[in-house]
Amino acid sequence: ISNIHHFDRTVIFGHTPFRDLMFHLPYKIGIDTGLVFGNKLSCIDLTENRVLQVEKGARKVSVSSFEKKQATK
């Protein structure tokens, strides 16, 4: 996870949980936010530059800008 790759694209991956989205641009974005451990389910919509998240047990989807989430990292 901590290694820098030299692909010509950003790698978006899961199955390695983080407390919140993991940004290591331009190299990678980790989207596994640990729903199985009681945290939340996350996805990113790159066409609309937004992040969608649902807390475990909740029914409401929170939507925020991709740039805003990235800036907090």
MMTF fields as JSON, N, C-alpha, C and O atoms, coordinates in Angstrom:
{
  "mmtfVersion": "1.0.0",
  "mmtfProducer": "UNKNOWN",
  "numBonds": 291,
  "numAtoms": 292,
  "numGroups": 73,
  "numChains": 1,
  "numModels": 1,
  "chainsPerModel": [1],
  "groupsPerChain": [73],
  "chainIdList": ["A"],
  "bondAtomList": [4, 2, 8, 6, 12, 10, 16, 14, 20, 18, 24, 22, 28, 26, 32, 30, 36, 34, 40, 38, 44, 42, 48, 46, 52, 50, 56, 54, 60, 58, 64, 62, 68, 66, 72, 70, 76, 74, 80, 78, 84, 82, 88, 86, 92, 90, 96, 94, 100, 98, 104, 102, 108, 106, 112, 110, 116, 114, 120, 118, 124, 122, 128, 126, 132, 130, 136, 134, 140, 138, 144, 142, 148, 146, 152, 150, 156, 154, 160, 158, 164, 162, 168, 166, 172, 170, 176, 174, 180, 178, 184, 182, 188, 186, 192, 190, 196, 194, 200, 198, 204, 202, 208, 206, 212, 210, 216, 214, 220, 218, 224, 222, 228, 226, 232, 230, 236, 234, 240, 238, 244, 242, 248, 246, 252, 250, 256, 254, 260, 258, 264, 262, 268, 266, 272, 270, 276, 274, 280, 278, 284, 282, 288, 286],
  "bondOrderList": [1, 1, 1, 1, 1, 1, 1, 1, 1, 1, 1, 1, 1, 1, 1, 1, 1, 1, 1, 1, 1, 1, 1, 1, 1, 1, 1, 1, 1, 1, 1, 1, 1, 1, 1, 1, 1, 1, 1, 1, 1, 1, 1, 1, 1, 1, 1, 1, 1, 1, 1, 1, 1, 1, 1, 1, 1, 1, 1, 1, 1, 1, 1, 1, 1, 1, 1, 1, 1, 1, 1, 1],
  "groupList": [{"groupName": "ILE", "atomNameList": ["N", "CA", "C", "O"], "elementList": ["N", "C", "C", "O"], "formalChargeList": [0, 0, 0, 0], "bondAtomList": [1, 0, 2, 1, 3, 2], "bondOrderList": [1, 1, 2], "singleLetterCode": "I", "chemCompType": "L-PEPTIDE LINKING"}, {"groupName": "SER", "atomNameList": ["N", "CA", "C", "O"], "elementList": ["N", "C", "C", "O"], "formalChargeList": [0, 0, 0, 0], "bondAtomList": [1, 0, 2, 1, 3, 2], "bondOrderList": [1, 1, 2], "singleLetterCode": "S", "chemCompType": "L-PEPTIDE LINKING"}, {"groupName": "ASN", "atomNameList": ["N", "CA", "C", "O"], "elementList": ["N", "C", "C", "O"], "formalChargeList": [0, 0, 0, 0], "bondAtomList": [1, 0, 2, 1, 3, 2], "bondOrderList": [1, 1, 2], "singleLetterCode": "N", "chemCompType": "L-PEPTIDE LINKING"}, {"groupName": "HIS", "atomNameList": ["N", "CA", "C", "O"], "elementList": ["N", "C", "C", "O"], "formalChargeList": [0, 0, 0, 0], "bondAtomList": [1, 0, 2, 1, 3, 2], "bondOrderList": [1, 1, 2], "singleLetterCode": "H", "chemCompType": "L-PEPTIDE LINKING"}, {"groupName": "PHE", "atomNameList": ["N", "CA", "C", "O"], "elementList": ["N", "C", "C", "O"], "formalChargeList": [0, 0, 0, 0], "bondAtomList": [1, 0, 2, 1, 3, 2], "bondOrderList": [1, 1, 2], "singleLetterCode": "F", "chemCompType": "L-PEPTIDE LINKING"}, {"groupName": "ASP", "atomNameList": ["N", "CA", "C", "O"], "elementList": ["N", "C", "C", "O"], "formalChargeList": [0, 0, 0, 0], "bondAtomList": [1, 0, 2, 1, 3, 2], "bondOrderList": [1, 1, 2], "singleLetterCode": "D", "chemCompType": "L-PEPTIDE LINKING"}, {"groupName": "ARG", "atomNameList": ["N", "CA", "C", "O"], "elementList": ["N", "C", "C", "O"], "formalChargeList": [0, 0, 0, 0], "bondAtomList": [1, 0, 2, 1, 3, 2], "bondOrderList": [1, 1, 2], "singleLetterCode": "R", "chemCompType": "L-PEPTIDE LINKING"}, {"groupName": "THR", "atomNameList": ["N", "CA", "C", "O"], "elementList": ["N", "C", "C", "O"], "formalChargeList": [0, 0, 0, 0], "bondAtomList": [1, 0, 2, 1, 3, 2], "bondOrderList": [1, 1, 2], "singleLetterCode": "T", "chemCompType": "L-PEPTIDE LINKING"}, {"groupName": "VAL", "atomNameList": ["N", "CA", "C", "O"], "elementList": ["N", "C", "C", "O"], "formalChargeList": [0, 0, 0, 0], "bondAtomList": [1, 0, 2, 1, 3, 2], "bondOrderList": [1, 1, 2], "singleLetterCode": "V", "chemCompType": "L-PEPTIDE LINKING"}, {"groupName": "GLY", "atomNameList": ["N", "CA", "C", "O"], "elementList": ["N", "C", "C", "O"], "formalChargeList": [0, 0, 0, 0], "bondAtomList": [1, 0, 2, 1, 3, 2], "bondOrderList": [1, 1, 2], "singleLetterCode": "G", "chemCompType": "PEPTIDE LINKING"}, {"groupName": "PRO", "atomNameList": ["N", "CA", "C", "O"], "elementList": ["N", "C", "C", "O"], "formalChargeList": [0, 0, 0, 0], "bondAtomList": [1, 0, 2, 1, 3, 2], "bondOrderList": [1, 1, 2], "singleLetterCode": "P", "chemCompType": "L-PEPTIDE LINKING"}, {"groupName": "LEU", "atomNameList": ["N", "CA", "C", "O"], "elementList": ["N", "C", "C", "O"], "formalChargeList": [0, 0, 0, 0], "bondAtomList": [1, 0, 2, 1, 3, 2], "bondOrderList": [1, 1, 2], "singleLetterCode": "L", "chemCompType": "L-PEPTIDE LINKING"}, {"groupName": "MET", "atomNameList": ["N", "CA", "C", "O"], "elementList": ["N", "C", "C", "O"], "formalChargeList": [0, 0, 0, 0], "bondAtomList": [1, 0, 2, 1, 3, 2], "bondOrderList": [1, 1, 2], "singleLetterCode": "M", "chemCompType": "L-PEPTIDE LINKING"}, {"groupName": "TYR", "atomNameList": ["N", "CA", "C", "O"], "elementList": ["N", "C", "C", "O"], "formalChargeList": [0, 0, 0, 0], "bondAtomList": [1, 0, 2, 1, 3, 2], "bondOrderList": [1, 1, 2], "singleLetterCode": "Y", "chemCompType": "L-PEPTIDE LINKING"}, {"groupName": "LYS", "atomNameList": ["N", "CA", "C", "O"], "elementList": ["N", "C", "C", "O"], "formalChargeList": [0, 0, 0, 0], "bondAtomList": [1, 0, 2, 1, 3, 2], "bondOrderList": [1, 1, 2], "singleLetterCode": "K", "chemCompType": "L-PEPTIDE LINKING"}, {"groupName": "CYS", "atomNameList": ["N", "CA", "C", "O"], "elementList": ["N", "C", "C", "O"], "formalChargeList": [0, 0, 0, 0], "bondAtomList": [1, 0, 2, 1, 3, 2], "bondOrderList": [1, 1, 2], "singleLetterCode": "C", "chemCompType": "L-PEPTIDE LINKING"}, {"groupName": "GLU", "atomNameList": ["N", "CA", "C", "O"], "elementList": ["N", "C", "C", "O"], "formalChargeList": [0, 0, 0, 0], "bondAtomList": [1, 0, 2, 1, 3, 2], "bondOrderList": [1, 1, 2], "singleLetterCode": "E", "chemCompType": "L-PEPTIDE LINKING"}, {"groupName": "GLN", "atomNameList": ["N", "CA", "C", "O"], "elementList": ["N", "C", "C", "O"], "formalChargeList": [0, 0, 0, 0], "bondAtomList": [1, 0, 2, 1, 3, 2], "bondOrderList": [1, 1, 2], "singleLetterCode": "Q", "chemCompType": "L-PEPTIDE LINKING"}, {"groupName": "ALA", "atomNameList": ["N", "CA", "C", "O"], "elementList": ["N", "C", "C", "O"], "formalChargeList": [0, 0, 0, 0], "bondAtomList": [1, 0, 2, 1, 3, 2], "bondOrderList": [1, 1, 2], "singleLetterCode": "A", "chemCompType": "L-PEPTIDE LINKING"}],
  "groupTypeList": [0, 1, 2, 0, 3, 3, 4, 5, 6, 7, 8, 0, 4, 9, 3, 7, 10, 4, 6, 5, 11, 12, 4, 3, 11, 10, 13, 14, 0, 9, 0, 5, 7, 9, 11, 8, 4, 9, 2, 14, 11, 1, 15, 0, 5, 11, 7, 16, 2, 6, 8, 11, 17, 8, 16, 14, 9, 18, 6, 14, 8, 1, 8, 1, 1, 4, 16, 14, 14, 17, 18, 7, 14],
  "groupIdList": [1, 2, 3, 4, 5, 6, 7, 8, 9, 10, 11, 12, 13, 14, 15, 16, 17, 18, 19, 20, 21, 22, 23, 24, 25, 26, 27, 28, 29, 30, 31, 32, 33, 34, 35, 36, 37, 38, 39, 40, 41, 42, 43, 44, 45, 46, 47, 48, 49, 50, 51, 52, 53, 54, 55, 56, 57, 58, 59, 60, 61, 62, 63, 64, 65, 66, 67, 68, 69, 70, 71, 72, 73],
  "secStructList": [7, 7, 1, 7, 7, 7, 7, 1, 1, 7, 3, 3, 3, 7, 1, 1, 7, 7, 1, 1, 7, 3, 3, 3, 6, 6, 6, 3, 3, 3, 7, 7, 7, 5, 4, 4, 4, 6, 1, 3, 3, 3, 3, 3, 3, 6, 6, 6, 6, 3, 3, 3, 3, 3, 3, 6, 6, 7, 7, 7, 7, 3, 3, 3, 3, 2, 2, 2, 2, 2, 2, 6, 7],
  "xCoordList": [0.828, 0.0, 0.872, 0.549, 1.953, 2.769, 3.725, 4.312, 3.892, 4.802, 4.206, 3.006, 5.056, 4.643, 4.812, 5.855, 3.791, 3.89, 4.202, 4.166, 4.498, 4.837, 3.937, 4.395, 2.633, 1.659, 1.292, 1.571, 0.676, 0.25, -1.191, -1.817, -1.71, -3.079, -3.098, -2.195, -4.14, -4.362, -5.04, -6.012, -4.545, -5.127, -6.146, -5.834, -7.36, -8.409, -8.619, -8.878, -8.507, -8.519, -9.353, -9.668, -9.698, -10.406, -9.754, -8.622, -10.457, -10.008, -8.829, -8.18, -8.555, -7.6, -8.279, -8.221, -8.931, -9.756, -8.956, -7.897, -9.516, -9.026, -10.206, -11.357, -9.933, -11.0, -11.794, -13.006, -11.105, -11.749, -11.027, -10.034, -11.501, -10.854, -9.371, -8.986, -8.543, -7.102, -6.692, -6.855, -6.164, -5.7, -4.185, -3.573, -3.589, -2.151, -1.979, -1.424, -2.484, -2.504, -1.138, -0.423, -0.772, -1.583, -1.532, -1.924, -1.059, -0.786, -1.977, -2.253, -2.692, -3.74, -4.785, -4.555, -5.955, -7.059, -7.606, -7.985, -7.649, -8.23, -9.655, -9.902, -10.609, -12.023, -12.672, -13.87, -11.917, -12.486, -12.464, -11.401, -13.641, -13.731, -14.311, -14.913, -14.13, -14.366, -15.793, -16.062, -16.719, -18.106, -18.177, -18.924, -17.419, -17.447, -17.01, -17.349, -16.264, -15.806, -16.647, -16.255, -17.806, -18.718, -18.577, -19.211, -17.791, -17.582, -18.593, -19.782, -18.185, -19.109, -18.747, -17.635, -19.699, -19.521, -19.266, -20.0, -18.238, -17.877, -17.687, -17.286, -17.984, -17.647, -17.342, -17.731, -16.642, -16.363, -16.926, -16.843, -17.491, -18.032, -17.103, -17.212, -16.199, -15.207, -15.804, -15.243, -16.942, -17.566, -18.192, -18.277, -18.63, -19.255, -18.38, -18.786, -17.181, -16.255, -16.911, -16.874, -17.513, -18.171, -17.903, -17.564, -18.066, -17.905, -19.271, -19.957, -19.671, -20.932, -20.601, -19.804, -21.216, -20.942, -22.22, -23.106, -22.285, -23.401, -22.811, -22.004, -23.21, -22.78, -23.435, -24.547, -22.755, -23.317, -24.66, -24.764, -25.669, -27.005, -27.852, -29.032, -27.284, -28.03, -28.676, -28.322, -29.616, -30.265, -29.993, -30.309, -29.411, -29.159, -27.753, -26.778, -27.669, -26.38, -25.889, -26.605, -24.67, -24.082, -23.237, -22.517, -23.344, -22.632, -21.771, -22.247, -20.515, -19.623, -18.75, -18.678, -18.097, -17.246, -15.955, -15.407, -15.493, -14.238, -13.096, -12.239, -13.084, -12.027, -12.033, -10.971, -13.218, -13.313, -12.748, -11.992, -13.099, -12.565, -11.053, -10.325, -10.596, -9.17, -8.414, -7.311, -8.974, -8.312, -8.147, -7.251, -8.998, -8.906, -7.867, -7.632, -7.242, -6.248, -4.852, -3.891],
  "yCoordList": [-1.192, 0.0, 1.255, 2.229, 1.242, 2.45, 2.649, 3.722, 1.634, 1.769, 2.647, 2.597, 3.444, 4.264, 3.432, 2.81, 3.419, 2.681, 3.664, 4.88, 3.136, 3.987, 3.698, 3.678, 3.469, 3.312, 4.701, 5.697, 4.771, 6.075, 6.396, 7.277, 5.69, 5.886, 5.832, 5.283, 6.409, 6.294, 4.963, 4.619, 4.211, 2.926, 3.181, 3.827, 2.674, 2.76, 1.349, 0.43, 1.174, -0.179, -0.259, 0.749, -1.499, -1.799, -2.99, -3.35, -3.599, -4.782, -4.503, -5.432, -3.234, -2.81, -1.662, -0.522, -1.942, -0.913, 0.228, 0.033, 1.42, 2.644, 3.278, 2.956, 4.163, 4.85, 5.77, 5.93, 6.36, 7.19, 6.938, 6.211, 7.515, 7.322, 7.656, 8.593, 6.886, 7.103, 7.692, 7.056, 8.901, 9.558, 9.612, 10.107, 9.11, 9.222, 9.533, 8.751, 10.715, 11.11, 11.607, 12.226, 11.354, 10.822, 9.307, 8.744, 8.643, 7.213, 6.314, 5.378, 6.586, 5.641, 6.276, 7.301, 5.616, 5.991, 4.707, 3.789, 4.638, 3.498, 3.821, 4.822, 2.97, 3.271, 2.332, 2.45, 1.408, 0.503, 1.228, 1.426, 1.621, 2.355, 1.496, 2.016, 0.199, -0.703, -0.948, -1.039, -1.058, -1.371, -2.638, -2.692, -3.64, -4.918, -4.758, -5.59, -3.699, -3.44, -2.379, -1.866, -2.047, -1.108, 0.326, 1.211, 0.584, 1.956, 2.312, 2.398, 2.519, 2.933, 2.318, 1.827, 2.353, 1.906, 3.15, 4.133, 3.11, 4.29, 3.944, 2.835, 4.916, 4.81, 6.207, 7.206, 6.258, 7.547, 7.537, 6.54, 8.655, 8.856, 9.847, 11.056, 9.333, 10.188, 11.049, 12.09, 10.626, 11.426, 12.699, 13.709, 12.652, 13.811, 14.385, 15.324, 13.822, 14.271, 14.318, 15.336, 13.19, 13.157, 11.84, 10.827, 11.891, 10.736, 10.435, 11.339, 9.163, 8.737, 7.77, 6.849, 7.976, 7.122, 6.855, 7.704, 5.64, 5.234, 4.627, 3.7, 5.144, 4.572, 3.205, 2.98, 2.3, 0.971, 1.108, 1.814, 0.443, 0.46, 1.65, 1.71, 2.592, 3.784, 3.553, 2.623, 4.406, 4.352, 5.603, 5.655, 6.604, 7.867, 7.884, 7.554, 8.272, 8.388, 9.823, 10.771, 9.97, 11.31, 11.492, 10.59, 12.671, 12.985, 14.213, 15.214, 14.131, 15.284, 15.349, 14.397, 16.47, 16.611, 15.829, 15.75, 15.267, 14.52, 15.431, 15.019, 16.663, 17.602, 17.927, 18.048, 18.071, 18.376, 17.229, 17.469, 15.988, 14.824, 14.745, 14.455, 15.003, 14.933, 15.996, 15.733, 17.167, 18.269, 17.991, 18.548, 17.135, 16.839, 15.779, 15.467, 15.22, 14.158, 14.712, 13.959],
  "zCoordList": [0.0, 0.0, 0.0, -0.679, 0.739, 0.847, -0.325, -0.463, -1.171, -2.309, -3.401, -3.672, -4.016, -5.149, -6.411, -6.613, -7.26, -8.518, -9.642, -9.449, -10.78, -11.917, -13.11, -14.252, -12.836, -13.904, -14.403, -13.736, -15.559, -16.064, -15.669, -16.258, -14.683, -14.198, -12.668, -12.038, -12.097, -10.656, -10.385, -11.056, -9.415, -9.027, -7.92, -6.92, -8.103, -7.087, -6.572, -7.349, -5.252, -4.703, -3.429, -2.795, -3.08, -1.839, -1.17, -1.495, -0.242, 0.501, 1.427, 1.908, 1.674, 2.693, 3.426, 2.966, 4.57, 5.203, 5.835, 6.432, 5.675, 6.306, 7.025, 6.732, 7.952, 8.677, 7.737, 7.887, 6.784, 5.77, 4.449, 4.417, 3.389, 2.095, 2.198, 2.897, 1.5, 1.523, 0.177, -0.865, 0.209, -1.008, -1.009, -0.062, -2.058, -2.276, -3.759, -4.531, -4.12, -5.533, -5.977, -5.189, -7.197, -8.292, -8.394, -9.416, -7.356, -7.445, -7.135, -7.885, -6.033, -5.637, -4.73, -4.088, -4.706, -3.83, -3.225, -3.952, -1.901, -1.201, -0.802, -0.129, -1.216, -0.959, 0.056, 0.312, 0.637, 1.647, 2.989, 3.578, 3.467, 4.732, 5.85, 6.79, 5.75, 6.864, 7.294, 8.492, 6.356, 6.721, 7.563, 8.54, 7.201, 7.918, 9.381, 10.222, 9.681, 11.047, 11.746, 12.794, 11.167, 11.81, 11.354, 11.93, 10.368, 9.915, 8.831, 9.135, 7.601, 6.548, 5.208, 5.01, 4.299, 2.922, 2.082, 2.185, 1.259, 0.469, -0.993, -1.346, -1.829, -3.245, -3.756, -3.151, -4.872, -5.486, -6.899, -7.615, -7.274, -8.619, -9.311, -9.109, -10.118, -10.758, -11.864, -12.206, -12.43, -13.487, -12.931, -13.629, -11.675, -11.029, -9.911, -9.227, -9.726, -8.672, -7.296, -6.605, -6.916, -5.611, -4.894, -5.506, -3.583, -2.702, -2.11, -1.631, -2.142, -1.543, -0.418, -0.602, 0.763, 1.914, 2.695, 2.792, 3.252, 4.105, 5.367, 5.296, 6.516, 7.793, 7.975, 7.498, 8.658, 8.908, 9.624, 10.628, 9.114, 9.703, 9.29, 9.635, 8.567, 8.149, 6.788, 6.062, 6.465, 5.154, 4.337, 3.148, 4.97, 4.284, 3.697, 4.372, 2.434, 1.747, 1.896, 1.574, 2.382, 2.422, 1.166, 0.74, 0.594, -0.639, -0.383, 0.151, -0.764, -0.65, -1.89, -2.667, -2.06, -3.243, -3.061, -1.961, -4.128, -4.146, -3.699, -2.916, -4.194, -3.846, -2.36, -1.749, -1.77, -0.341, 0.489, 1.43, 0.161, 0.88, 0.711, 1.661, -0.494, -0.778, 0.013, 0.493, 0.155, 0.859, 2.342, 2.975, 2.914, 4.343, 4.636, 5.803, 3.628, 3.827, 3.848, 4.006]
}
